[in-house]
Amino acid sequence: MMELYLQLIHERLDTITRSFKDGPVKEAVRYSLLAPGKRMRPILFLLVLEAYHFPYEKYVDIACAIEMIHTYSLIHDDLPGMDDDDLRRGRPTCHKQFNEATAILAGDTLLNEACLVILNSALSQHLKLKMCQLLYTYSGIQGMIYGQQQDLYFENQRPSLEQLQDLHEHKTGCLIKAPFVMAGEIVGESQLSIWEQIGYKLGLAFQIQDDILDVIGQQDVLGKTIGSDENHHKATYVSLMGLDLARDHVNTYFAEIKDLLNQLTIDSSKIEQYLNLLIKREK
């Protein structure tokens, strides 16, 4: 089933970006956006819709907008002024493959075009505006951008566990929370707070797992540089609590997510199956 989601998302992203004006920025956008990746956020969005027996195929453009925002954030996160990374998704980062100016413009393009993809979709005017409001709130200064700010601030400092959780709740968690809440709005779910909690816990679990893989993972499997957190003097869950306790936190969060899913009147079997893949991931 995940392969079907991946194919739907990839083909639509390909179609959307083919219409962009030709030039190095378009090439950089397509290089980064169409690179092999998990597509975790748009897949979560479609999985929630399917759990409510909604025709998820009608909402692929919204899933694509989520992925476009995520990819823009990766392009900018990899820049020399941020994390200065050389490898992403198993290939040279956008600024390494092209140049820094083109990478900035590619990220800017995705940031802008994601909004247009939503506004040009077949949703009602109310839902179009709601999708834009949620996506840009979670990815803006109240969400992901604030988290990136804090990530840079603590680069050469040792945050407390509470400060680290706040950092990652925003930098990683907000854009993982977004697809749950956006899908919940579309289906008219009255218990959106449960989806918010699920997104919050999954965001932290995913980041802790990322920290673990940055220590024990294999670069050729992960598709990005191993040990980059240590190289940038960043505090992580592993450096603060050790590998064993970090793993325990991941397992606890996933158990709590499953308990929250059981509070909703949905068919959560495919969501739980996907969560099991995430907890066992090696990349």
N, C-alpha and C positions, 0 to 999 in steps of 0.2 A: 504493500500500500504506500509506503514511504517513497518508493521509486516513482509511483504515479504522481505524487505531490511534487517531487523534485522535477519531473519532466514538465508538468504544467507550469511551474514557476519559471523554470529555465527558458522554455519556449516563449513565454509571455515577455520575460525580460529581454530576450533576444529581439522580439518584434518591437517592443517599445523603443529600444536604443538604436535600432536600425534607422529610425526616422530622424535622429539627431543630425545636425549639420556636420558635414565631413570635416575631418581635421584631426590633429593629435589629441585634442581633448576627448573627442568621441572615441578614438582608439583606446585611450587610457581608461575611460569609463567602461567600455566593453571588456577590456583586459581584466579589470578588477571585479566587475559585477558578474561576469560570466565564468570566472575561474571556479574550479571545483570547490564546493564548500558544503557545510552541513545544512544550510538554509533552515536552521532550527527555529527562528522566530516566525517566518511565514508558515512553516509546517505546523507549529503550535496553533497559530491562528486558524488554519484550515481544520485541524483536528477538533478544536472546540466547536466550530460550526457543525462539523459532522456528528459530534456527540449529541447535538440537539436535533439531528436529522435535517439540517438546513442544506440546501443545494450549494455546497461550498464552491463549485465551479464558477458560480456567478460572482464570486468575491475574490478571484485570483488577483485582480488589479490592486486590491487593498493589501493583499499578501506581498505583492511585488513592491509596493511603496514602503512597506516595513523593511524589506531586504535592501532597498535602495538607501534608506537612511542608515541602516547598519553598515553597509559597505562604505558609504561616505565617511562614517566615523572611523572605520579601519584605515582608510587612506590617510586621513588627517592624523590619526593616532600614530601611524608609522613614520611621520615626517621627522626630519632632523630636529626641529624645534620641540617635538614631543618625545616619543620613545626612540626615534632614530633606528628603526628596525630595517633589516635587509631582506627578510624572507617573510612571505605571507601566503598561506594556502599552497605551499610547496613551490612557490615561484618568487622571483625578485619582487620586492614591494613596488608600488606604483611609481614612487619618485626615483627608484633605482632603475626601473625599466625605461622610464621616460626622463623626466627631470622634475625638480621640486615645484616649479611654477605650474607645469602641466598637471601635476598631482593635486595641487591646491584647487585648480580650476575643475578638475574631474570630480573632486569631492563637492565643490560648490554646485556643480551641475546636478549631481544626484540629490543633494539637499533640496534644490529648487524643483526639479522634475518630479520628485516623489509627491509633492503637493499637487502638481498638475495632474498626475496619474489619478489621484483620488478625485479631484474636481471634475475630471473628464470621464469618470466611471458612471455606471448606470444606476448608482444608488440615488435615493431621494435626496433633496437638497439638505434636509435636516441631518441625515446620516453622513453626507459628504462633509458637512461642517464639523460634525461630532468626531469623525475619524481624523480630520486634520487637527482639531483641537487636542485630542488625546495623544496622537503621534508626536506632535511638536511640543506638547507639554512634557512628555516623558523623555524626549530627546534634547530638550533645551536647557536653559540655565537652572530650571527647577529640577532637572533630572540628570541626564547623561553628561551634559557639559559641566554641570557643577561637580559631578564625580571626577571628571577629567582634571578639573581645576585642583581638586583635593589630592588627586594622584600625583600631580606635579609638585604640589606643596609639600607632601610627605616624602618626596624622593630621597632626601638625605636626612630624614628624621625618623624616629621610631614612634609610630602612632600607637595608641592603646587599642585593644581589641574592639572597643566600642567605636572608636574613630575609624578603624579599618572597615568595620561593618557598614558604617555610614557612607564611607567612600564607595564601597562596592555595591551597596544598595542602589546608589545613584549611577555610577559609571557603567555597571553591568546589569544590575537588577531592573532598572527602569525600562530599558528597551526589551527585557524579557517579560516584564509585567504588561507592557503595552498590548501585545497580541491577545492576551487573555481578556483584558478589559475591553478592547475594541470589538472582539468577537462577542463578548457578553452584551455589549450595547446593541449590536446588530440583532441578536436573537431576543432581546428584551428581557434578559435575566434580571430578576429583582435583587438577587443576592450577589451583586458585583463585588462586595467586600470579600467574599470567599475567593473569587478569582484574583483579587488584589493580593490576598495573603499567599495564594499559590504562587503567583508571580514573584513575590518578594522572597519566598523560601527557595524557589527554584533558582532565582538569580544568585543568591548566596551560595547554594549548593554547587551551582555551575562554576562560580568563581573559585571556590575552594578546590574543586576538582581540577580547575585550570592551574592553580598554584601547585597542586600535587604533581601534575603532569610536567610542569616547568622544571621540576626536580628529577623525576624518575622517568619521564617520557623519552621517546626516541625522535630525533629531529626529522628523520625521513618519513616517519609516520605522522607526526604532528603537522609537518609542513611549515614550521616556523622555528626560530632559533631557540634552543634549549638554554636555560639559565639566564635569560634576559633580565628577569626580575633582580637576580643577584648582581648582575653586571651594572644595573641602573640603581643599585643600593635601595631597592624597594622592599618595604616590609610586606610580608605575605602571611597567610594563615599558617603556612608550614613553618615559617621562621618564628612566628609568635607562639605556636602551640605544639609544633612537632608533627611528623607524618601520621602517627597512629591516631592522635586526637583529631587531626584534621579529617582523616577518613571517617572517624566516628561521627563528626559533625555532618558530613555529607549524607551518611546513612540515616541519621536522625531527621534531617530536613526532608529527605525523600519519603520516609515513613509518615511524617506529618502531612506532606502533600497528599499522599494517598488517603489519609483520614479526612482531609478537607474535601477531596473529590467525592467521597462517600456521602457527604452532606448535601450534594447536589443531585437532582433527579435527572440524571443523564446516563447515557451509555459511555462510560469512561474507559472501556477496555482498551481501545486503541491508544488513548492518551497514556495509560499506565504502561502499555507495551513500549511506547516511545520513551517514557521516562526510564524504563529499565535499560534501554539502549544507551541513554545519556549517562546513567550512573556507571555503566561498564565501559564507557568510551575510552579509547586510547589516543584520541586526537580532538 
